[in-house]
Amino acid sequence: MKLAALVIGLGNTLRGDDALGPIAAERVRQVVDPQAVRVINRCEPTPDLALELSKTGRAVFLDASIEGPADRVLVRRLQETHAAEALGHQLSLGTLLSLTRRLYDDVPEAFAITFPGRTFELSDRCLTPEAESAVATMVAKTLRVIESKQVIADA
């Protein structure tokens, strides 16, 4: 039986605002039913996530972005990327979805929820005030994506 949703917090908790994805994911974990929603954290997307993605109907990636509108949490629908891209370091989310389809003949509906980070310097789980204020919005948008029948993405 498939999980209703998989939430993946992406980012390095030792790199300032890069900790945003894992911090938001941990807050999501506190309010969802663990029988229906699995929450995991990773520093970056890796090929082994394809198995996890094959076990869910909807996936949500939470991450700090390096670009985007300042002070705005964005929800983006993800598409498979069919370009010939090397697997390894810097695996894109679209390529990960494509890999999931190739390996397991299925791919979940997938979304990225992002906020532009300000600093990625060494600091243990220490977010800038802007990123800290974005956590609640990221959590709320994640819950809406998980619970909605039809998701309206920002982009």
C-alpha positions in Angstrom: 0.0 0.0 0.0 1.3 3.4 -0.9 1.8 6.2 1.5 -0.4 9.3 1.0 2.7 11.5 1.0 6.4 11.6 1.4 8.0 14.9 2.7 11.7 15.3 2.1 13.6 18.1 3.8 16.6 19.0 1.7 19.6 20.9 3.1 22.6 20.9 5.3 21.8 21.8 8.9 25.3 23.2 9.4 25.0 25.8 6.7 22.8 28.6 7.9 19.6 29.0 5.8 20.4 25.7 4.1 18.9 24.1 7.2 15.5 25.5 6.2 14.3 22.3 4.5 15.1 19.9 7.3 13.8 22.3 10.0 10.5 22.7 8.2 10.3 19.0 7.6 10.7 18.3 11.3 7.9 20.6 12.1 5.7 18.8 9.5 6.6 15.5 11.2 5.2 16.8 14.5 1.7 17.4 13.0 1.1 14.6 10.5 -0.1 11.0 10.8 3.1 8.9 10.5 1.0 6.0 9.1 0.0 8.2 6.1 3.0 10.6 5.7 6.6 9.7 5.9 9.1 12.6 6.6 12.8 12.3 5.9 15.8 14.7 5.7 18.7 14.6 3.3 21.5 17.0 2.5 20.7 16.6 -1.2 18.7 14.5 -3.6 20.3 11.1 -4.2 19.4 8.1 -6.5 18.3 5.9 -3.6 15.4 8.2 -3.0 13.8 6.7 -6.1 12.7 3.7 -4.0 11.0 6.0 -1.4 9.3 8.0 -4.2 7.9 4.8 -5.7 6.0 4.1 -2.5 4.0 7.3 -2.4 1.3 9.0 -4.3 2.6 12.6 -3.6 6.0 13.9 -2.8 6.9 17.3 -1.3 10.5 18.6 -1.3 11.3 21.4 1.2 14.4 23.4 0.4 16.1 26.7 0.6 16.7 28.1 -2.8 19.6 30.2 -4.0 17.2 32.4 -6.2 13.6 33.4 -6.4 11.4 36.2 -5.2 12.7 37.6 -1.9 10.6 36.9 1.2 8.2 34.5 -0.7 7.6 30.8 -0.2 6.9 29.2 -3.6 5.2 26.0 -4.5 6.3 24.5 -7.8 5.0 21.4 -9.5 7.9 19.2 -10.5 8.2 17.4 -13.9 10.4 14.6 -14.9 13.6 15.6 -16.7 14.4 13.4 -19.6 17.7 15.1 -20.5 20.7 12.8 -20.4 22.1 14.0 -17.0 24.7 12.2 -15.1 23.6 10.6 -11.9 25.7 11.6 -8.9 26.5 14.9 -7.3 23.8 17.6 -7.9 21.1 15.3 -9.0 18.1 17.5 -10.0 14.6 16.7 -8.7 13.3 16.2 -12.2 16.0 13.7 -13.0 15.2 11.9 -9.7 11.6 11.6 -10.8 12.6 10.3 -14.2 14.9 7.7 -12.5 12.0 6.7 -10.3 9.8 6.0 -13.4 12.6 4.1 -15.1 13.3 1.9 -12.1 9.8 1.4 -10.7 7.5 2.3 -13.6 5.7 4.8 -11.5 6.3 8.4 -10.3 4.4 10.4 -7.7 2.9 13.8 -8.2 5.7 16.0 -6.9 6.2 19.5 -5.6 9.0 21.7 -4.4 8.3 24.2 -1.7 11.2 26.7 -1.5 12.2 30.0 0.1 15.4 32.0 -0.9 18.1 31.6 1.6 20.3 34.6 2.6 23.4 32.9 4.0 24.8 29.4 3.7 27.8 29.9 6.0 28.7 27.5 8.7 26.3 27.7 11.6 24.5 24.9 13.4 20.7 25.1 12.6 20.9 28.9 12.8 18.5 30.5 10.3 18.3 34.1 9.4 15.2 35.9 10.7 13.7 35.9 7.2 14.2 32.1 6.9 12.9 31.5 10.4 9.7 33.4 9.6 9.3 31.4 6.4 9.2 28.0 8.3 5.6 28.4 9.4 4.5 29.3 5.8 6.4 26.3 4.4 4.7 24.0 6.9 1.3 25.4 6.1 1.8 25.0 2.4 3.2 21.5 2.8 0.0 20.5 4.7 -2.2 22.0 2.0 -0.3 20.1 -0.7 -0.6 16.8 1.3 -4.3 17.2 2.0 -5.5 18.8 -1.3 -7.1 16.8 -4.1 -5.9 19.4 -6.6 -2.8 21.6 -5.9 -2.4 25.0 -7.5 1.3 25.7 -7.8 2.8 29.2 -7.8 4.9 28.5 -10.9 
